[in-house]
Amino acid sequence: MAFTSGGPKGPPLFLCPIRRCVLEGVYALRGKTTEDRRLLDLLDPVAEVAGYEIVRLRLMGGDRARRLQIMAERPDGVMLVEDCAQLARALNPVLDGADPIVGDYTLEVSSPGIDRPLTRLKDFETFEGFEARLELDRLAEGRKRFKGELAGIEDGHVAINLEGEAETALLPFDWILEAKLVITDALMARGAAERASRMDSPDLTGDDEMAEPAPPARKIRPFVPKPPKGPKTQPVRRAGKIDRLEDQKD
């Protein structure tokens, strides 16, 4: 794979220990708790049949006034208000029949928003070239938080060009606790172009002659973690900006 930074091809220089990589990779970012992950097992097939992909699911709140927040999108990355309504209609009968949540709750179906969470390995490839903030579940070279330009994926690793560093870092996907895009002019321009395209506006992309030259090559630097000590402290999470549709369960 060719990185946007012009880094070398080939296998990553560091491979993480295998610890249920498949299961962790599927659920770690999309569902925070065991209850979230059980709901993903139940609702993923329903969403897929309806033509959508669940980006993230969170069941929030205590014993009363709980909220089931589902961020989703179509395979092409679009999620309009009418899509939210359609997915809610598909999920409601399954939730009513299986009754997997004790007590009353509100179902919220939304788009991921512009500064969306990155929860699947393919998201880091889709948004290659845009800035993101990542938080790991362990220390890597003395820190857990990173910010930089996404540079693609490589054998289960996320490549990122870190601010102020000449090398491209490789971070194992299953170490990532949370990841989110940073709102920039480039990201806003992408969103505007996609909206214009849906409205059959003229092509907003520039001519090939105006394309920016490729950046200079960067070295690839893998991170070596320190083993986790004791129980992990969960960071405070902020829900993404959403076009929200709420449907109250009887």
GROMACS elastic network, one bead per residue, 0.5 to 0.9 nm:
[ bonds ]
;  ai    aj funct       b0    kb
    1     8     6  0.81435   500
    1     9     6  0.55095   500
    1    10     6  0.72522   500
    1   152     6  0.84299   500
    1   153     6  0.80258   500
    1   154     6  0.69455   500
    2     5     6  0.81355   500
    2     6     6  0.63863   500
    2     7     6  0.66418   500
    2     8     6  0.69226   500
    2     9     6  0.60469   500
    2   152     6  0.82775   500
    3     6     6  0.51826   500
    3     7     6  0.53854   500
    3     8     6  0.75206   500
    3     9     6  0.79725   500
    3   128     6  0.89382   500
    3   151     6  0.56005   500
    3   152     6  0.60744   500
    3   153     6  0.81491   500
    3   154     6  0.89600   500
    3   159     6  0.79831   500
    3   168     6  0.89877   500
    4     7     6  0.74537   500
    4   128     6  0.77053   500
    4   129     6  0.70569   500
    4   150     6  0.86064   500
    4   151     6  0.55354   500
    4   152     6  0.73513   500
    4   214     6  0.78175   500
    4   215     6  0.76486   500
    4   217     6  0.87110   500
    5   151     6  0.67214   500
    5   161     6  0.77090   500
    5   168     6  0.74807   500
    5   214     6  0.78179   500
    5   215     6  0.60132   500
    5   216     6  0.65701   500
    5   217     6  0.54693   500
    5   218     6  0.57742   500
    5   219     6  0.86857   500
    6     9     6  0.89691   500
    6   214     6  0.78861   500
    6   215     6  0.71716   500
    6   216     6  0.65828   500
    6   218     6  0.62657   500
    6   219     6  0.86317   500
    7   167     6  0.88426   500
    7   168     6  0.74543   500
    7   216     6  0.89611   500
    7   217     6  0.55582   500
    7   218     6  0.53027   500
    7   219     6  0.59365   500
    7   220     6  0.64233   500
    8   217     6  0.83604   500
    8   218     6  0.83751   500
    8   219     6  0.76280   500
    8   220     6  0.75239   500
    9    12     6  0.87130   500
    9   154     6  0.89035   500
   10    13     6  0.88303   500
   10   154     6  0.83567   500
   11    14     6  0.85382   500
   11   154     6  0.72623   500
   11   155     6  0.68751   500
   12    15     6  0.67660   500
   12   154     6  0.67837   500
   12   155     6  0.70062   500
   12   157     6  0.77026   500
   12   170     6  0.74580   500
   12   220     6  0.84123   500
   12   222     6  0.75604   500
   13   170     6  0.84525   500
   13   220     6  0.80620   500
   13   221     6  0.76960   500
   13   222     6  0.62656   500
   14   170     6  0.82349   500
   14   172     6  0.88771   500
   14   221     6  0.88978   500
   14   222     6  0.58811   500
   14   223     6  0.76175   500
   14   224     6  0.78722   500
   15    18     6  0.86977   500
   15   157     6  0.86585   500
   15   172     6  0.77371   500
   15   222     6  0.88208   500
   16    19     6  0.87540   500
   16   172     6  0.66070   500
   16   174     6  0.87161   500
   16   175     6  0.88452   500
   16   224     6  0.89390   500
   17    21     6  0.88436   500
   18    21     6  0.58523   500
   19    22     6  0.85340   500
   19    23     6  0.89383   500
   19    24     6  0.79386   500
   19   174     6  0.89360   500
   20    23     6  0.55577   500
   20    24     6  0.59235   500
   20    25     6  0.82797   500
   21    24     6  0.51237   500
   21    25     6  0.56752   500
   21    26     6  0.84075   500
   21   174     6  0.66649   500
   22    25     6  0.52038   500
   22    26     6  0.62717   500
   22    27     6  0.88506   500
   22   174     6  0.89276   500
   23    26     6  0.52529   500
   23    27     6  0.63429   500
   23    28     6  0.80227   500
   24    27     6  0.53994   500
   24    28     6  0.51308   500
   24    29     6  0.85339   500
   24   174     6  0.63088   500
   25    28     6  0.58701   500
   25    29     6  0.78016   500
   25   119     6  0.89775   500
   25   120     6  0.76015   500
   25   121     6  0.78352   500
   25   156     6  0.89092   500
   25   173     6  0.70218   500
   25   174     6  0.54957   500
   26    29     6  0.77703   500
   26    30     6  0.74145   500
   26   119     6  0.86462   500
   26   120     6  0.72321   500
   26   121     6  0.88179   500
   27    30     6  0.51607   500
   27    31     6  0.55076   500
   27    32     6  0.79344   500
   27    36     6  0.89487   500
   27    37     6  0.65381   500
   27    40     6  0.82583   500
   27   119     6  0.84592   500
   27   120     6  0.87442   500
   28    31     6  0.60096   500
   28    32     6  0.66431   500
   28    33     6  0.88572   500
   28    37     6  0.87681   500
   28   119     6  0.79565   500
   28   174     6  0.73141   500
   28   175     6  0.89496   500
   28   176     6  0.80208   500
   28   177     6  0.70762   500
   28   178     6  0.88099   500
   29    32     6  0.66475   500
   29    55     6  0.89568   500
   29    56     6  0.73098   500
   29   117     6  0.86921   500
   29   118     6  0.77897   500
   29   120     6  0.73711   500
   29   174     6  0.89092   500
   29   176     6  0.75953   500
   29   177     6  0.63640   500
   29   178     6  0.63117   500
   29   179     6  0.81019   500
   30    36     6  0.83463   500
   30    37     6  0.80435   500
   30    40     6  0.83624   500
   30    54     6  0.80346   500
   30    55     6  0.62322   500
   30    57     6  0.59089   500
   30    58     6  0.81204   500
   30   118     6  0.87767   500
   30   119     6  0.55075   500
   30   120     6  0.76251   500
   31    34     6  0.76877   500
   31    35     6  0.82496   500
   31    37     6  0.53227   500
   31    38     6  0.88828   500
   31    39     6  0.86993   500
   31    40     6  0.73990   500
   31    56     6  0.63226   500
   31    57     6  0.54732   500
   31    58     6  0.62776   500
   31    59     6  0.88275   500
   32    35     6  0.82782   500
   32    36     6  0.61630   500
   32    37     6  0.74256   500
   32    57     6  0.79473   500
   32    58     6  0.68163   500
   32    59     6  0.87322   500
   33    36     6  0.50529   500
   33    37     6  0.63924   500
   33    38     6  0.87777   500
   33    58     6  0.81571   500
   33    59     6  0.84286   500
   34    37     6  0.50938   500
   34    38     6  0.62939   500
   34    39     6  0.87163   500
   35    38     6  0.51428   500
   35    39     6  0.63349   500
   35    40     6  0.86996   500
   35    58     6  0.89666   500
   35    59     6  0.76319   500
   35   101     6  0.88325   500
   36    39     6  0.51678   500
   36    40     6  0.62865   500
   36    41     6  0.88248   500
   36    57     6  0.63718   500
   36    58     6  0.59904   500
   36    59     6  0.61656   500
   37    41     6  0.62983   500
   37    42     6  0.87051   500
   37    57     6  0.82577   500
   38    41     6  0.51063   500
   38    42     6  0.64605   500
   38    43     6  0.87754   500
   38   100     6  0.86705   500
   39    42     6  0.50097   500
   39    43     6  0.59861   500
   39    44     6  0.81813   500
   39    57     6  0.80976   500
   39    59     6  0.89003   500
   39   100     6  0.74910   500
   39   101     6  0.89022   500
   40    43     6  0.51168   500
   40    44     6  0.53817   500
   40    45     6  0.86376   500
   40    54     6  0.81487   500
   40    56     6  0.88779   500
   40    57     6  0.71926   500
   41    44     6  0.58734   500
   41    45     6  0.76060   500
   42    45     6  0.69366   500
   42    46     6  0.75851   500
   42    94     6  0.82710   500
   42    95     6  0.86665   500
   42    98     6  0.87341   500
   42   100     6  0.89438   500
   43    46     6  0.51580   500
   43    47     6  0.61811   500
   43    48     6  0.85975   500
   43    54     6  0.83993   500
   43    91     6  0.69847   500
   43    94     6  0.78469   500
   43    95     6  0.83735   500
   44    47     6  0.52596   500
   44    48     6  0.61749   500
   44    49     6  0.87598   500
   44    52     6  0.88213   500
   44    53     6  0.72427   500
   44    54     6  0.65742   500
   45    48     6  0.50356   500
   45    49     6  0.62313   500
   45    50     6  0.86472   500
   46    49     6  0.52946   500
   46    50     6  0.63370   500
   46    51     6  0.87880   500
   46    52     6  0.86908   500
   46    87     6  0.88753   500
   46    90     6  0.70390   500
   46    91     6  0.67297   500
   46    94     6  0.80622   500
   47    50     6  0.50356   500
   47    51     6  0.62745   500
   47    52     6  0.50849   500
   47    53     6  0.60649   500
   47    54     6  0.69327   500
   47    72     6  0.86339   500
   47    87     6  0.67802   500
   47    90     6  0.73644   500
   47    91     6  0.72990   500
   48    51     6  0.50468   500
   48    52     6  0.51499   500
   48    53     6  0.59588   500
   48    54     6  0.83531   500
   49    52     6  0.74482   500
   50    53     6  0.89927   500
   50    86     6  0.81400   500
   50    87     6  0.68175   500
   50    90     6  0.68691   500
   51    73     6  0.87475   500
   51    74     6  0.62863   500
   51    75     6  0.75439   500
   51    87     6  0.85507   500
   52    72     6  0.65662   500
   52    73     6  0.55173   500
   52    75     6  0.64311   500
   52    79     6  0.88071   500
   52    83     6  0.86669   500
   52    87     6  0.75210   500
   53    71     6  0.87161   500
   53    72     6  0.54939   500
   53    73     6  0.54993   500
   53    74     6  0.60252   500
   53    75     6  0.66332   500
   54    57     6  0.71999   500
   54    70     6  0.68832   500
   54    71     6  0.60184   500
   54    73     6  0.67005   500
   54    74     6  0.88725   500
   55    70     6  0.76153   500
   55    71     6  0.53900   500
   55    73     6  0.70480   500
   55   111     6  0.88583   500
   55   112     6  0.73071   500
   55   117     6  0.81145   500
   55   118     6  0.80755   500
   55   119     6  0.64427   500
   55   120     6  0.75804   500
   56    69     6  0.80935   500
   56    70     6  0.59418   500
   56    71     6  0.51625   500
   56    72     6  0.69781   500
   56   112     6  0.82115   500
   56   117     6  0.79726   500
   56   118     6  0.89199   500
   56   119     6  0.69202   500
   57    68     6  0.72834   500
   57    69     6  0.57498   500
   57    71     6  0.64209   500
   57    72     6  0.87438   500
   58    67     6  0.78959   500
   58    68     6  0.58988   500
   58    69     6  0.51928   500
   58    70     6  0.66256   500
   58    71     6  0.88481   500
   59    66     6  0.70011   500
   59    67     6  0.57045   500
   59    69     6  0.62684   500
   59    70     6  0.86921   500
   60    65     6  0.88618   500
   60    66     6  0.56187   500
   60    67     6  0.51839   500
   60    68     6  0.64357   500
   60    69     6  0.76826   500
   61    64     6  0.70090   500
   61    65     6  0.65398   500
   61    67     6  0.63850   500
   61    68     6  0.89968   500
   62    65     6  0.71471   500
   62    66     6  0.61514   500
   63    66     6  0.68334   500
   63   102     6  0.79356   500
   63   103     6  0.69886   500
   63   104     6  0.84616   500
   64   103     6  0.69737   500
   64   104     6  0.67391   500
   64   105     6  0.75567   500
   65   103     6  0.83848   500
   65   104     6  0.63744   500
   65   105     6  0.55732   500
   65   106     6  0.72922   500
   66   103     6  0.81528   500
   66   104     6  0.67474   500
   66   106     6  0.63669   500
   66   107     6  0.88866   500
   67   104     6  0.88688   500
   67   105     6  0.53571   500
   67   107     6  0.60528   500
   67   108     6  0.70974   500
   68   105     6  0.68485   500
   68   106     6  0.60339   500
   68   108     6  0.60214   500
   68   109     6  0.83849   500
   69   106     6  0.82265   500
   69   107     6  0.61884   500
   69   109     6  0.61834   500
   69   110     6  0.77534   500
   69   239     6  0.89869   500
   70   107     6  0.77350   500
   70   108     6  0.60367   500
   70   110     6  0.62869   500
   70   111     6  0.84406   500
   70   112     6  0.89050   500
   71   108     6  0.82880   500
   71   109     6  0.59802   500
   71   111     6  0.53458   500
   71   112     6  0.52854   500
   71   113     6  0.87772   500
   71   240     6  0.88382   500
   71   242     6  0.82867   500
   72    77     6  0.88402   500
   72    79     6  0.70777   500
   72    84     6  0.80113   500
   72    87     6  0.86300   500
   72   109     6  0.72654   500
   72   110     6  0.63355   500
   72   111     6  0.55793   500
   72   112     6  0.64848   500
   73    76     6  0.76762   500
   73    77     6  0.54507   500
   73    78     6  0.56237   500
   73    80     6  0.84798   500
   73    83     6  0.81331   500
   73    84     6  0.86362   500
   73   110     6  0.83738   500
   73   111     6  0.62181   500
   73   112     6  0.74660   500
   74    77     6  0.52475   500
   74    78     6  0.54139   500
   74    79     6  0.61399   500
   74    83     6  0.83274   500
   75    78     6  0.74986   500
   76    79     6  0.89116   500
   78    83     6  0.87146   500
   78   111     6  0.80269   500
   78   194     6  0.88994   500
   79    82     6  0.80905   500
   79    83     6  0.57499   500
   79    84     6  0.69432   500
   79   110     6  0.76890   500
   79   111     6  0.53351   500
   79   112     6  0.81877   500
   80    83     6  0.50596   500
   80    84     6  0.64921   500
   80    85     6  0.88875   500
   80   110     6  0.85091   500
   80   111     6  0.71969   500
   80   243     6  0.82234   500
   81    84     6  0.50941   500
   81    85     6  0.64694   500
   81    86     6  0.87618   500
   81   110     6  0.78009   500
   81   111     6  0.81872   500
   81   243     6  0.68707   500
   81   244     6  0.78204   500
   81   245     6  0.74751   500
   82    85     6  0.50486   500
   82    86     6  0.61763   500
   82    87     6  0.86600   500
   83    86     6  0.50159   500
   83    87     6  0.61191   500
   83    88     6  0.84848   500
   83   110     6  0.87741   500
   83   111     6  0.88946   500
   84    87     6  0.52901   500
   84    88     6  0.61197   500
   84    89     6  0.86580   500
   84   108     6  0.87033   500
   84   109     6  0.54540   500
   84   110     6  0.58476   500
   84   111     6  0.74448   500
   84   243     6  0.85948   500
   84   244     6  0.78677   500
   84   245     6  0.65052   500
   85    88     6  0.51265   500
   85    89     6  0.62501   500
   85    90     6  0.87488   500
   85   109     6  0.75793   500
   85   245     6  0.67879   500
   85   246     6  0.88211   500
   85   247     6  0.89692   500
   86    89     6  0.51834   500
   86    90     6  0.64007   500
   86    91     6  0.88362   500
   87    90     6  0.50108   500
   87    91     6  0.61817   500
   87    92     6  0.86125   500
   87   109     6  0.74597   500
   88    91     6  0.51363   500
   88    92     6  0.59725   500
   88   107     6  0.77832   500
   88   108     6  0.80415   500
   88   109     6  0.63715   500
   88   245     6  0.82968   500
   88   246     6  0.85661   500
   88   247     6  0.75157   500
   89    92     6  0.54941   500
   89    93     6  0.74052   500
   90    93     6  0.66701   500
   90    94     6  0.75740   500
   91    94     6  0.54645   500
   91    95     6  0.62252   500
   91    96     6  0.86641   500
   92    95     6  0.51167   500
   92    96     6  0.60203   500
   92    97     6  0.84953   500
   92   107     6  0.84979   500
   92   247     6  0.86271   500
   92   249     6  0.80517   500
   93    96     6  0.50468   500
   93    97     6  0.59840   500
   93    98     6  0.84913   500
   94    97     6  0.51085   500
   94    98     6  0.59376   500
   94    99     6  0.79495   500
   95    98     6  0.53641   500
   95    99     6  0.53948   500
   95   100     6  0.67141   500
   95   101     6  0.81975   500
   96    99     6  0.51623   500
   96   100     6  0.82767   500
   96   249     6  0.79765   500
   96   250     6  0.87186   500
   97   100     6  0.86042   500
   98   101     6  0.87404   500
   99   102     6  0.74462   500
  101   104     6  0.78785   500
  101   105     6  0.78882   500
  102   105     6  0.84828   500
  104   248     6  0.84964   500
  104   249     6  0.68002   500
  104   250     6  0.76359   500
  105   248     6  0.69910   500
  105   249     6  0.63693   500
  105   250     6  0.88800   500
  106   246     6  0.66543   500
  106   247     6  0.61668   500
  106   249     6  0.62504   500
  107   245     6  0.80999   500
  107   246     6  0.56421   500
  107   247     6  0.53277   500
  107   248     6  0.63759   500
  107   249     6  0.73097   500
  108   244     6  0.63039   500
  108   245     6  0.55890   500
  108   247     6  0.67117   500
  108   248     6  0.89267   500
  109   242     6  0.87676   500
  109   243     6  0.83729   500
  109   244     6  0.61448   500
  109   245     6  0.55647   500
  109   246     6  0.68183   500
  109   247     6  0.85603   500
  110   113     6  0.82070   500
  110   241     6  0.89378   500
  110   242     6  0.55743   500
  110   243     6  0.55109   500
  110   244     6  0.50020   500
  110   245     6  0.65073   500
  111   114     6  0.89122   500
  111   116     6  0.87336   500
  111   241     6  0.84164   500
  111   242     6  0.57618   500
  111   243     6  0.61857   500
  111   244     6  0.77251   500
  112   115     6  0.77850   500
  112   116     6  0.50578   500
  112   117     6  0.68943   500
  112   240     6  0.66228   500
  112   241     6  0.72180   500
  112   242     6  0.63502   500
  112   243     6  0.85631   500
  113   116     6  0.50414   500
  113   117     6  0.83425   500
  113   240     6  0.63731   500
  113   241     6  0.52658   500
  113   242     6  0.54082   500
  113   243     6  0.76457   500
  114   181     6  0.78034   500
  114   182     6  0.87121   500
  114   183     6  0.72422   500
  114   187     6  0.76438   500
  114   188     6  0.76123   500
  114   191     6  0.72695   500
  114   240     6  0.86014   500
  114   241     6  0.75086   500
  114   242     6  0.87679   500
  115   132     6  0.88750   500
  115   180     6  0.64703   500
  115   182     6  0.57173   500
  115   183     6  0.56364   500
  115   187     6  0.83655   500
  115   240     6  0.72304   500
  115   241     6  0.75308   500
  116   179     6  0.87084   500
  116   180     6  0.57211   500
  116   181     6  0.56722   500
  116   182     6  0.83599   500
  116   240     6  0.64154   500
  116   241     6  0.78740   500
  117   123     6  0.89212   500
  117   178     6  0.76752   500
  117   179     6  0.57422   500
  117   181     6  0.64482   500
  117   240     6  0.72827   500
  118   121     6  0.79580   500
  118   122     6  0.87798   500
  118   123     6  0.56531   500
  118   124     6  0.67639   500
  118   132     6  0.87845   500
  118   178     6  0.76804   500
  118   179     6  0.52314   500
  118   180     6  0.53827   500
  118   181     6  0.71548   500
  119   122     6  0.85226   500
  119   123     6  0.67851   500
  119   124     6  0.84995   500
  119   178     6  0.77403   500
  119   179     6  0.70411   500
  119   180     6  0.84864   500
  120   123     6  0.53202   500
  120   124     6  0.73515   500
  120   173     6  0.88053   500
  121   124     6  0.56974   500
  121   125     6  0.71640   500
  121   153     6  0.75795   500
  121   156     6  0.74523   500
  121   157     6  0.84135   500
  121   158     6  0.77809   500
  121   173     6  0.69354   500
  122   125     6  0.51250   500
  122   126     6  0.61434   500
  122   127     6  0.87086   500
  122   152     6  0.89590   500
  122   153     6  0.80805   500
  123   127     6  0.61642   500
  123   128     6  0.84355   500
  124   127     6  0.54460   500
  124   128     6  0.60768   500
  124   150     6  0.67185   500
  124   151     6  0.80093   500
  124   152     6  0.60460   500
  124   153     6  0.67266   500
  124   158     6  0.68578   500
  124   159     6  0.84604   500
  125   128     6  0.50983   500
  125   129     6  0.88854   500
  125   150     6  0.79084   500
  125   151     6  0.76365   500
  125   153     6  0.59792   500
  125   158     6  0.84838   500
  126   129     6  0.89869   500
  126   152     6  0.80342   500
  127   130     6  0.57725   500
  127   131     6  0.84882   500
  127   150     6  0.70123   500
  127   151     6  0.86643   500
  127   152     6  0.80179   500
  127   181     6  0.84574   500
  128   131     6  0.84090   500
  128   149     6  0.74747   500
  128   151     6  0.52376   500
  128   152     6  0.52679   500
  128   153     6  0.86907   500
  128   160     6  0.89304   500
  129   149     6  0.56821   500
  129   150     6  0.52626   500
  129   151     6  0.59938   500
  129   152     6  0.79850   500
  130   148     6  0.82064   500
  130   149     6  0.53383   500
  130   150     6  0.57326   500
  130   151     6  0.83713   500
  130   181     6  0.73688   500
  130   182     6  0.77984   500
  130   184     6  0.81762   500
  130   186     6  0.73566   500
  130   187     6  0.68057   500
  131   147     6  0.71848   500
  131   148     6  0.53441   500
  131   150     6  0.60651   500
  131   160     6  0.89016   500
  131   180     6  0.87808   500
  131   181     6  0.60053   500
  131   182     6  0.54506   500
  131   183     6  0.78256   500
  131   184     6  0.75853   500
  131   187     6  0.84365   500
  132   146     6  0.83046   500
  132   147     6  0.57665   500
  132   148     6  0.58326   500
  132   149     6  0.63151   500
  132   150     6  0.66949   500
  132   160     6  0.87217   500
  132   179     6  0.69318   500
  132   180     6  0.55226   500
  132   182     6  0.50606   500
  132   183     6  0.86171   500
  133   145     6  0.72886   500
  133   146     6  0.57658   500
  133   148     6  0.68717   500
  133   149     6  0.89648   500
  133   178     6  0.82297   500
  133   179     6  0.56538   500
  133   180     6  0.54545   500
  133   181     6  0.63693   500
  133   182     6  0.67446   500
  134   144     6  0.80898   500
  134   145     6  0.57274   500
  134   146     6  0.51740   500
  134   147     6  0.63127   500
  134   148     6  0.87225   500
  134   176     6  0.68570   500
  134   177     6  0.76596   500
  134   178     6  0.58431   500
  134   180     6  0.66591   500
  134   181     6  0.88695   500
  135   138     6  0.87151   500
  135   144     6  0.54645   500
  135   146     6  0.64043   500
  135   147     6  0.89294   500
  135   175     6  0.85617   500
  135   176     6  0.59166   500
  135   177     6  0.55270   500
  135   178     6  0.51834   500
  135   179     6  0.63074   500
  136   139     6  0.70806   500
  136   140     6  0.80040   500
  136   143     6  0.84813   500
  136   145     6  0.64750   500
  136   146     6  0.84305   500
  136   171     6  0.88562   500
  136   174     6  0.88269   500
  136   175     6  0.54180   500
  136   178     6  0.69705   500
  136   179     6  0.87999   500
  137   144     6  0.70235   500
  137   174     6  0.88814   500
  137   175     6  0.56358   500
  137   176     6  0.61357   500
  137   177     6  0.52694   500
  137   178     6  0.85813   500
  137   228     6  0.80267   500
  137   232     6  0.75784   500
  137   234     6  0.89434   500
  138   143     6  0.79929   500
  138   144     6  0.61381   500
  138   175     6  0.71430   500
  138   176     6  0.87124   500
  138   177     6  0.88603   500
  138   225     6  0.67664   500
  138   226     6  0.68506   500
  138   227     6  0.70011   500
  138   228     6  0.56437   500
  138   229     6  0.87545   500
  138   232     6  0.85373   500
  139   142     6  0.54547   500
  139   144     6  0.50061   500
  139   145     6  0.87207   500
  139   224     6  0.86235   500
  139   225     6  0.54756   500
  139   226     6  0.54331   500
  139   227     6  0.75477   500
  139   228     6  0.74101   500
  140   143     6  0.54371   500
  140   144     6  0.62069   500
  140   171     6  0.89302   500
  140   223     6  0.57742   500
  140   224     6  0.56887   500
  140   226     6  0.61777   500
  141   144     6  0.84115   500
  141   223     6  0.65527   500
  141   224     6  0.64127   500
  141   225     6  0.63005   500
  141   226     6  0.75306   500
  142   225     6  0.81103   500
  142   226     6  0.78464   500
  143   146     6  0.79825   500
  146   160     6  0.88857   500
  146   162     6  0.71460   500
  146   163     6  0.86291   500
  147   160     6  0.81667   500
  147   161     6  0.83213   500
  147   162     6  0.59922   500
  147   163     6  0.66051   500
  147   182     6  0.89222   500
  148   160     6  0.59971   500
  148   161     6  0.52832   500
  148   163     6  0.53242   500
  149   159     6  0.86669   500
  149   160     6  0.55120   500
  149   161     6  0.50183   500
  149   162     6  0.65899   500
  149   163     6  0.79139   500
  150   153     6  0.86863   500
  150   158     6  0.77303   500
  150   159     6  0.61647   500
  150   161     6  0.63431   500
  150   162     6  0.86862   500
  151   158     6  0.75674   500
  151   161     6  0.64537   500
  151   168     6  0.77864   500
  152   157     6  0.87142   500
  152   158     6  0.63539   500
  152   159     6  0.54349   500
  152   160     6  0.74347   500
  153   156     6  0.67377   500
  153   157     6  0.55500   500
  153   159     6  0.55577   500
  153   160     6  0.88532   500
  153   170     6  0.84283   500
  153   173     6  0.89514   500
  154   157     6  0.50388   500
  154   158     6  0.65100   500
  154   159     6  0.71150   500
  154   170     6  0.80778   500
  155   158     6  0.85696   500
  155   172     6  0.88049   500
  156   171     6  0.86817   500
  156   172     6  0.61520   500
  156   173     6  0.57946   500
  156   174     6  0.80014   500
  157   170     6  0.58063   500
  157   171     6  0.52621   500
  157   173     6  0.51394   500
  157   174     6  0.82981   500
  158   169     6  0.80530   500
  158   170     6  0.55682   500
  158   171     6  0.50990   500
  158   172     6  0.61092   500
  158   173     6  0.58887   500
  159   168     6  0.64366   500
  159   169     6  0.55752   500
  159   171     6  0.64123   500
  159   172     6  0.88235   500
  159   220     6  0.84470   500
  160   167     6  0.89397   500
  160   168     6  0.56656   500
  160   169     6  0.53634   500
  160   170     6  0.66324   500
  160   171     6  0.78880   500
  161   164     6  0.87947   500
  161   165     6  0.73551   500
  161   166     6  0.77728   500
  161   167     6  0.67403   500
  161   169     6  0.63003   500
  161   218     6  0.85913   500
  162   165     6  0.56206   500
  162   166     6  0.78724   500
  162   167     6  0.76033   500
  162   168     6  0.68578   500
  162   169     6  0.71035   500
  163   166     6  0.84649   500
  165   168     6  0.78721   500
  166   218     6  0.62082   500
  166   219     6  0.71770   500
  167   217     6  0.88851   500
  167   218     6  0.51396   500
  167   220     6  0.55148   500
  167   221     6  0.59970   500
  168   218     6  0.60061   500
  168   219     6  0.57510   500
  168   221     6  0.57504   500
  168   222     6  0.82426   500
  169   219     6  0.83432   500
  169   220     6  0.56941   500
  169   222     6  0.54070   500
  169   223     6  0.69533   500
  170   220     6  0.69666   500
  170   221     6  0.61405   500
  170   223     6  0.65355   500
  171   174     6  0.86345   500
  171   175     6  0.73777   500
  171   176     6  0.79372   500
  171   222     6  0.66185   500
  171   223     6  0.64070   500
  172   175     6  0.55916   500
  172   176     6  0.72693   500
  172   222     6  0.88476   500
  172   223     6  0.86196   500
  173   176     6  0.55658   500
  174   177     6  0.79735   500
  176   179     6  0.70768   500
  178   237     6  0.87133   500
  181   184     6  0.89114   500
  181   187     6  0.85949   500
  182   187     6  0.80070   500
  183   186     6  0.81598   500
  183   187     6  0.60733   500
  183   188     6  0.69487   500
  184   187     6  0.51748   500
  184   188     6  0.62289   500
  184   189     6  0.85415   500
  185   188     6  0.50930   500
  185   189     6  0.60363   500
  185   190     6  0.86040   500
  186   189     6  0.50598   500
  186   190     6  0.62497   500
  186   191     6  0.87622   500
  187   190     6  0.50756   500
  187   191     6  0.63567   500
  187   192     6  0.86943   500
  188   191     6  0.51087   500
  188   192     6  0.61926   500
  188   193     6  0.86077   500
  189   192     6  0.50332   500
  189   193     6  0.60897   500
  189   194     6  0.86035   500
  190   193     6  0.51046   500
  190   194     6  0.62264   500
  190   195     6  0.86862   500
  191   194     6  0.51675   500
  191   195     6  0.62527   500
  191   196     6  0.85964   500
  192   195     6  0.51539   500
  192   196     6  0.61047   500
  192   197     6  0.85522   500
  193   196     6  0.50402   500
  193   197     6  0.60686   500
  193   198     6  0.86736   500
  193   201     6  0.88427   500
  193   203     6  0.80208   500
  193   204     6  0.60898   500
  193   205     6  0.80453   500
  194   197     6  0.50321   500
  194   198     6  0.63252   500
  194   199     6  0.87508   500
  195   198     6  0.51826   500
  195   199     6  0.64346   500
  195   200     6  0.88699   500
  195   201     6  0.86911   500
  196   199     6  0.50502   500
  196   200     6  0.63605   500
  196   201     6  0.50899   500
  196   202     6  0.76368   500
  196   203     6  0.81845   500
  196   204     6  0.79894   500
  197   200     6  0.50479   500
  197   201     6  0.54940   500
  197   202     6  0.73472   500
  197   203     6  0.70717   500
  197   204     6  0.82086   500
  198   201     6  0.74899   500
  200   203     6  0.85249   500
  201   204     6  0.80966   500
  203   206     6  0.83613   500
  205   208     6  0.89879   500
  206   209     6  0.81640   500
  206   210     6  0.64032   500
  206   211     6  0.71641   500
  207   210     6  0.54148   500
  207   211     6  0.68556   500
  208   211     6  0.52234   500
  208   212     6  0.88888   500
  209   212     6  0.85777   500
  211   214     6  0.89748   500
  212   215     6  0.85734   500
  214   217     6  0.87570   500
  215   218     6  0.87214   500
  225   228     6  0.85575   500
  226   229     6  0.87786   500
  228   231     6  0.81826   500
  228   232     6  0.78729   500
  229   232     6  0.78280   500
  234   237     6  0.86689   500
  239   242     6  0.84180   500
  241   244     6  0.88615   500
